[in-house]
Amino acid sequence: MAGAACIVACMAAVPAPALAAPKGTAAPAPQQTRHRNIIFVLVDDLRYDGMGFLQPGLLKTPNIDRMAKEGSYFPNAVVTSSLCSPSRATILTGQTARNHGIVDNNDSSEAGLTYFPSYLQQAGYNTAFFGKWHMGSEADGPRPGFDKWVSFKGQGNYWPAKAESAHSSPNLNVDGKAVPQQGYITDELTDYAMNWLQKERDPNKPFFLYLSHKGVHSDPLPPPRYAHQYDKAKFTLPDSAADTPQNNEGKPVWVRNQRNSWHGIDFFYNADVPMTEYLKYYYGTLSAIDDSLGRIMDYLRKNKLDKDTLVVFTSDNGYMVGEHGLIDKRNAYQASVRVPLVVWEPGTVPAGAVNEGRIRNLDFAPTFLDVAGAARPKQFEGKSAWALWEGKQAVTDWKPGDFIYEYYWEYNFPMTPGTFAIERDNVKYIQYYGVWDTDELYDLNRDPDEMHNLVDDPAWAAKKQELRVALYQQLADRNGRHNIPYGARLSIGAVRRDVNGQHAADFPSNWYVKPNPTDRLDPILPDSPAKLKAQAAGKPLVYTPPLKEELTRQVEGAGKP
């Protein structure tokens, strides 16, 4: 975590151990003479540094570590929406949430969407999906694009549920049939995947396997073999988790208020388990996923498929463990939007490399089609990173453009507002929709932990306004519209707070003014160089006399020439 050199050194020390039909396409991709297999392993809610080689001596993930040693690690991987369903939809459609329409974890429609495995099927691939789908709808039935299907309702269960409900089932959906879940979900999904690799797939076709784990989503339950793995581990919280004036300075009111809520470090999930204890379960659950990855990699090596198979390991979103007093995801802070990403294919993907190129979840679909030699569909918004992954493109030549982030407010978890952000040249601007609060601006070069909000710093005024304009322009959907989607509100949501905890935060002190300021209209007017100059001189841009005085003047002057 201290930099690329440290990461490489750490790795070197690891011992080796109802939907639309596919839409039309753009120009055909170059013909590939070699058909690679592709395995995509998606973890749920794994934070960006949740791998042993990044926290040596604390975390134990030998198979992930070996994958990183033999492949490439991408420390700047991010998601365009830090939430399960929108992120998964972006991965599968190659589109942003504003265009694919899966904007929350409730019941967004999948109608009209085409998933990239459909294009792999057209290119001759045998495809399979195992695990968590969770694209808004609770339905667990097979989706187009997959020859093999094993999934479950909603979030699924670590151990078999006792009864059927609207959001849970004791069964898995296996190729459209209900089959009882037998045991621990990570192991069982891996059993299905291994059986498909060994016995069910067509050996004469290249294959695409999508293994989508339930773990390490809350509430994380490790299997018995890892139940006490981290009993003696000493986990620590980030410095910004402390409720201090220094940490709170410049932070929005909603952030300070969220400390004592479902997604706040002081009352997370409305329970009293310390995060330092919760992480023992979280990482014990990850160990089963590490085992799963090891089984797959061993199969590839033993069957001499390793040099013909691209394996990608990542997460659907990040996970905060106290940063800025928050936990979980949804917001635009680094620990929420950053995800782990390791890419592996011996002989093709550079070994032991740390590649600084920024990869978005938006880029997976075009990359996989590029790997397969398939044509790129017109609706894809991402960029193929295959040349970068192969090491044929220098990081300096990889120009992914601005990173745009979007999160749409959910009634279930109303403490996080609608959030939009842009990162350009390592400067991040964040704004919030529909709340009375401050924006944020961070120089990530000097302030990677986002501790010093520069939004009111005159030296950054021009950059702030530049990013405001660019963010609005790039948030337009494919039809040029700026729509804010919302669904039916069906409950009050997770609004509870610890009765003995912190109460509502105060507004910033400079928001409190005496009545009748002479610059009453200035905060409403767009920021501009003239406004900044007036503020620097302590003068209003537009002079406004006291309201009573102005009303009296206008009333008494009514009808006079």
LINCOR-V180211 format. One record per residue. PHI is phi in whole degrees, -180 to 180 (none if undefined). Layout:
<<PHI> <PHI>>
//
This chain:
<<none> <-85> <136> <-61> <-62> <-65> <-63> <-61> <-63> <-63> <-67> <-64> <-85> <-78> <-70> <-69> <-111> <none> <-136> <-79> <-71> <-53> <-80> <-63> <-117> <-85> <-60> <-60> <-78> <-59> <-71> <-96> <-89> <-127> <-97> <-86> <-81> <-135> <-123> <-115> <-109> <-113> <-98> <-103> <68> <-86> <-70> <-61> <-105> <-83> <-141> <-57> <-71> <-96> <-133> <-62> <86> <-117> <-93> <-122> <-136> <-60> <-77> <-64> <-63> <-65> <-59> <-69> <-65> <-93> <-131> <-120> <-107> <-114> <-73> <-109> <-78> <-141> <-119> <-79> <-144> <-91> <-162> <-49> <-63> <-60> <-66> <-65> <-66> <-64> <-58> <-81> <-103> <70> <-129> <-78> <-60> <-66> <-107> <-82> <85> <-87> <-106> <-151> <-96> <-95> <-129> <-62> <-80> <-96> <-58> <84> <-91> <-119> <-95> <-59> <-59> <-61> <-72> <-67> <-59> <-62> <-87> <97> <-88> <-90> <-122> <-150> <-126> <-134> <126> <-79> <-95> <47> <-106> <91> <-74> <-79> <-61> <-112> <-71> <-58> <-107> <-59> <107> <-126> <-79> <-124> <-143> <-139> <-150> <-156> <-69> <49> <-79> <74> <-136> <-63> <-122> <-53> <-69> <-84> <-150> <-80> <-144> <-65> <-119> <-151> <-151> <-78> <-112> <-101> <-99> <-112> <53> <90> <-116> <-77> <-127> <-56> <-70> <-97> <-157> <-69> <-62> <-62> <-67> <-70> <-62> <-67> <-59> <-61> <-64> <-67> <-63> <-67> <-63> <-84> <-128> <-102> <-69> <-81> <-68> <-92> <-120> <-67> <-125> <-125> <-117> <-112> <-107> <-112> <-75> <-74> <-64> <-109> <-61> <-67> <-85> <-70> <-126> <-71> <-70> <-52> <-67> <-121> <-61> <-120> <-59> <-112> <-56> <-99> <-71> <-113> <-88> <-122> <-93> <-62> <-56> <-74> <-73> <-71> <-87> <-126> <-58> <-66> <-71> <-82> <-60> <82> <-83> <-60> <-61> <-62> <-67> <-67> <-71> <-77> <-53> <-100> <-161> <-53> <-108> <-114> <-64> <-82> <-150> <-67> <54> <55> <-126> <-121> <-82> <-63> <-58> <-64> <-87> <-56> <-64> <-66> <-75> <-58> <-80> <-65> <-67> <-63> <-61> <-67> <-68> <-62> <-59> <-58> <-61> <-62> <-63> <-67> <-66> <-62> <-61> <-62> <-67> <-66> <-102> <54> <-105> <-63> <-84> <-120> <-132> <-88> <-117> <-124> <-120> <-157> <-131> <-75> <-164> <-82> <-156> <-92> <-123> <128> <-54> <60> <82> <-112> <-134> <77> <-142> <84> <-83> <-97> <-70> <-55> <-68> <-87> <-92> <-80> <-135> <-70> <-152> <-126> <-122> <-142> <-163> <-54> <91> <-123> <-81> <-54> <-86> <63> <-96> <-114> <-104> <-81> <-61> <-79> <-116> <-101> <-59> <-66> <-93> <-66> <-58> <-64> <-67> <-66> <-68> <-62> <-59> <-82> <74> <-93> <-69> <-89> <-68> <-66> <-79> <-64> <-108> <-84> <-131> <-68> <-105> <-61> <-62> <-68> <-64> <-71> <84> <-87> <-117> <-70> <-59> <-66> <-94> <-85> <-122> <-75> <83> <-66> <-96> <-108> <-120> <-142> <-138> <-105> <-53> <-117> <-66> <-62> <-129> <-75> <-76> <-102> <-75> <-55> <-132> <-129> <-149> <-138> <-121> <-137> <54> <67> <-116> <-113> <-116> <-124> <-131> <-122> <-100> <78> <-127> <-93> <-158> <-91> <-79> <-138> <-143> <-132> <-91> <-68> <-64> <-100> <-137> <-65> <-92> <56> <-101> <-122> <-75> <-99> <-63> <-105> <-80> <-56> <-67> <-109> <-61> <-66> <-65> <-57> <-69> <-59> <-73> <-59> <-65> <-65> <-62> <-62> <-61> <-83> <-84> <-65> <-80> <-64> <-101> <78> <-96> <-117> <-100> <-106> <-76> <-153> <-113> <-67> <-88> <-114> <-163> <-76> <88> <-82> <-103> <-71> <-135> <-64> <-61> <-98> <-94> <-65> <-93> <-58> <-78> <-88> <-73> <-56> <-62> <-77> <-85> <-90> <-133> <-78> <-60> <64> <-66> <-78> <-116> <-53> <-88> <-59> <-63> <-82> <-76> <-58> <-65> <-156> <-58> <-65> <-67> <-63> <-64> <-64> <-63> <-62> <-87> <73> <-120> <-76> <-72> <-123> <-71> <-127> <-69> <-51> <-59> <-61> <-63> <-69> <-62> <-61> <-61> <-72> <-66> <-68> <-92> <-61> <84> <-86> <-68>>
//
